[in-house]
């Protein structure tokens, strides 16, 4: 469930929106709904599906690896100004420092950042002791 929208600026070709999403199991679905509402009229179906998948994976990571519900929401920061830029922030630092391990075929998960790496044009992660931010950029076409 979305806690609220802090900022939402929409002009003819530009969108900037900041959403607070409760860190609940339905958070990834809520993030996909937000992306569909904001971008379905601006992107091809293929690019829209890629963006929804990447956002879903990052929000899932924010819920699973981030701080608990009492510590705050997962933040979805979406900006479209020609290209698409998205950041997902949480108030945890549960990702281990250093290079990310490659998922093994026997693991039940662990492919989210691999998908982001493959589907985005650029991506990155920043961690502090108080928050984790993962971002990606993707061209519209």
C-alpha positions as CSV (number, residue, x, y, z in Angstrom):
1,X,0.0,0.0,0.0
2,X,1.3,3.4,-0.8
3,X,1.8,5.6,2.2
4,X,1.6,8.7,0.1
5,X,3.1,10.8,-2.6
6,X,5.6,13.4,-1.5
7,X,6.3,15.0,-4.9
8,X,4.6,14.5,-8.2
9,X,5.4,16.7,-11.2
10,X,3.9,15.9,-14.6
11,X,4.4,18.1,-17.7
12,X,4.0,17.2,-21.3
13,X,7.0,14.9,-21.6
14,X,8.4,14.9,-18.0
15,X,7.4,13.0,-14.9
16,X,9.0,13.3,-11.4
17,X,7.3,11.3,-8.7
18,X,8.4,10.2,-5.2
19,X,6.3,7.4,-3.5
20,X,6.4,6.0,-0.1
21,X,5.5,2.3,-0.1
22,X,4.8,0.3,3.0
23,X,7.4,-2.6,3.3
24,X,4.7,-5.3,3.1
25,X,4.6,-8.4,0.9
26,X,2.3,-6.6,-1.6
27,X,4.8,-3.7,-2.1
28,X,6.3,-5.0,-5.4
29,X,2.8,-5.3,-6.9
30,X,2.0,-1.8,-5.7
31,X,5.3,-0.5,-7.3
32,X,4.3,-2.2,-10.7
33,X,0.9,-0.6,-10.5
34,X,2.5,2.8,-9.9
35,X,4.9,2.4,-12.9
36,X,2.0,1.3,-15.1
37,X,-0.1,4.3,-14.2
38,X,2.8,6.8,-14.6
39,X,4.4,5.4,-17.7
40,X,2.0,3.3,-19.8
41,X,1.1,6.2,-22.1
42,X,4.8,7.2,-22.5
43,X,6.6,3.9,-23.3
44,X,6.3,0.9,-25.6
45,X,4.9,-2.2,-24.0
46,X,8.3,-3.9,-24.0
47,X,10.1,-1.1,-22.3
48,X,7.3,-0.7,-19.8
49,X,7.4,-4.4,-18.9
50,X,11.2,-4.1,-18.4
51,X,10.8,-1.1,-16.1
52,X,8.1,-2.8,-14.1
53,X,10.3,-5.9,-13.7
54,X,13.3,-3.9,-12.5
55,X,11.3,-1.8,-10.1
56,X,9.6,-4.9,-8.8
57,X,12.9,-6.6,-8.1
58,X,14.4,-3.5,-6.4
59,X,11.3,-3.0,-4.2
60,X,11.4,-6.7,-3.3
61,X,15.0,-6.3,-2.2
62,X,14.0,-3.2,-0.2
63,X,11.4,-5.2,1.6
64,X,13.4,-8.4,2.1
65,X,16.8,-6.8,2.9
66,X,15.8,-3.4,4.3
67,X,14.7,-2.3,7.6
68,X,11.5,-3.6,9.2
69,X,8.1,-1.9,8.8
70,X,8.6,0.1,12.0
71,X,11.7,1.7,10.5
72,X,10.0,3.3,7.5
73,X,8.8,2.8,4.0
74,X,10.5,1.9,0.8
75,X,10.9,5.0,-1.3
76,X,10.3,4.8,-5.1
77,X,11.8,7.8,-6.9
78,X,10.8,8.0,-10.6
79,X,12.0,10.5,-13.1
80,X,11.3,10.6,-16.8
81,X,13.0,13.4,-18.7
82,X,13.7,11.8,-22.0
83,X,15.1,8.7,-20.4
84,X,13.8,6.8,-17.4
85,X,15.7,7.0,-14.1
86,X,14.5,5.2,-11.0
87,X,15.8,4.9,-7.5
88,X,14.6,2.6,-4.7
89,X,15.7,3.5,-1.2
90,X,15.2,1.8,2.1
91,X,16.4,2.5,5.6
92,X,18.4,-0.7,6.0
93,X,21.9,-1.7,5.1
94,X,21.4,-5.4,5.0
95,X,23.2,-6.0,1.7
96,X,26.7,-7.2,2.4
97,X,29.5,-4.8,1.4
98,X,31.8,-5.8,-1.4
99,X,31.1,-7.5,-4.7
100,X,27.7,-9.2,-5.1
101,X,27.8,-13.0,-5.1
102,X,26.6,-14.7,-8.3
103,X,23.4,-16.6,-7.6
104,X,23.5,-20.4,-7.7
105,X,20.9,-22.4,-9.6
106,X,19.8,-24.0,-6.4
107,X,19.1,-20.7,-4.6
108,X,15.4,-19.8,-4.3
109,X,16.1,-16.2,-5.4
110,X,19.0,-13.8,-5.9
111,X,18.5,-12.9,-9.6
112,X,17.0,-9.4,-9.1
113,X,20.2,-7.4,-9.5
114,X,21.3,-9.6,-12.4
115,X,18.0,-8.7,-14.2
116,X,18.6,-5.0,-13.4
117,X,22.1,-5.3,-14.8
118,X,20.8,-6.9,-18.0
119,X,17.8,-4.7,-18.6
120,X,19.1,-1.3,-17.7
121,X,21.6,0.9,-19.5
122,X,23.3,1.9,-16.3
123,X,22.7,1.0,-12.6
124,X,24.4,1.2,-9.3
125,X,24.0,0.9,-5.5
126,X,25.0,3.1,-2.6
127,X,25.0,1.9,1.0
128,X,25.5,3.6,4.3
129,X,24.9,2.3,7.8
130,X,21.4,3.9,7.6
131,X,20.1,3.3,4.1
132,X,20.5,1.4,0.8
133,X,19.8,3.0,-2.5
134,X,19.7,1.1,-5.8
135,X,19.1,3.0,-9.1
136,X,18.9,2.3,-12.8
137,X,18.6,4.3,-16.0
138,X,16.9,3.1,-19.2
139,X,16.4,4.8,-22.5
140,X,12.8,4.9,-23.7
141,X,13.5,3.0,-26.9
